[in-house]
């Protein structure tokens, strides 16, 4: 019976009843904060329901302090639970009691009340000793408390079998040894003196560095800040990672491998055979040509790879491409949106015959689009590099294309287009040596020509979709706020870039101000950009008379693909910065030119054309816009992606 000064269990700890039941409740006193945590123990009081407490001894107990003091001096601590040879007196008595009960077949598997067990190994149960003896039974491996009985308001224990005890002790020993090994590992980790076998403990650090989790038990135990950057630094400092390990695509949730599911072979279907040669013109390192152009004297032809002939909306390949958003281009190579094995069938110019979705465009005298027709075609494609195309730009086949491009540039300029040219570089990494190469991208006139052809195709496709009421992904951009005065040279190009607004993708056509086009879409890269692929799916459905994707569904899918593409772009930028810093570490004597492009901040901003990057640099003397200085790299920090550029005196 519970009454005043009874000793009870409250939240599995000792408590003393200080007031008898009132309104069906008791008031209990309990230890809130042990003296080990503060200078003096802190006690609390709480009004509780009868079902919230469990009677240990009806009392009267002299005080809660006396009960706790007896337990502290006599009961074994929790860390001695699996010590079969403990020198604690009460533990020895409990062991003898267990041996007695286990030797009798009639009692070895029976439950025994707390009072009966105490009478066997200790004698009369006194109130001030009840908590200590209960804790002693709890903190030995010989007996197991029956929690079901505790739920029913009873305290009972059952002897464990010898086999159970041996198994528990073995597991505890293994756990103890593991704890010792881990403690030694943490000590080595703090000193950055890891052994080869310590890598097995560092999995959570790698997971944090790769963005797979935001916690690391190892770093927490070593009192290190838990962040991807700090985890990266730790992996470098301990030698488990090399500086050439690029974690950024995985941090953005991107695969560094191309899609695995191959497209089926192109279907046999009726196609228009386009006469003459069309030209796929691209960088010399391009491996996935997806556009080709030609002019037949009447029409401009822009031929685009046709994977949508096999990829159906909501197919597994379509969903995979949407999740990727685009092909990921990083210096290590390309992780393609569509499977590598599909390139030969669908890229243009890799086989004798190329199948394309073609945009046949009739131009007005002022260069504007008078008519655009979309059709499924077979094309004879010849591949050229930009340099080769520049060398042949006055040929009968290519000259009309250059003329059309120049006229289109002028047309767009009159409509307010903004052309920005900033230095670009191409980074590559040797797969074996991991040596980084950086080379400047040359701007060929043929590159500008191809850009204009692609813009004409995008404008023509937008007009075709709008005219035929096809739900379609349109790309738009608000007008930039360009100041009246723009500096000359690279500083002016930088200022213009800062004026640009963010692009928007939607299902309603709107002005793309920086391009100078009143409606525009992207359809020229379906092998490497999801918005282009879904646009092709929609165009093909229209041509075949199949149901179209509705506007709401189109917007949802395009938005998902665009979000994934933006993540890929961020991962590409981070990866390029990573490998640029690796390049600087591999070339410690590097010096280069930096050109001042902005002086609006306390420290001027410089463009570094050789690296394709920008940085705030404090020059040794006052500099003007477009003035160049010589710099070198210092304080390179791979995990934080930072570097200090210093003037070379």
PyMOL commands that set and color helices and strands:
alter all, ss='L'
color gray80, all
select helices_A, chain A and resi 50-52+64-74+78-80+89-102+114-121+127-138+147-151+162-191+196-201+203-209+217-221+228-237+248-251+307-309+316-324+340-346+386-391+399-414+445-467+489-499+530-544+551-586
alter helices_A, ss='H'
color red, helices_A
select strands_A, chain A and resi 7-10+13-22+25-33+42-49+53-57+111-113+143-145+156-159+272-282+291-295+300-305+328-330+333-335+354-363+369-385+425-429+436-440+474-477+503-506+591-598+605-608+613-616+628-637+642-647
alter strands_A, ss='S'
color yellow, strands_A
deselect
rebuild
show_as cartoon
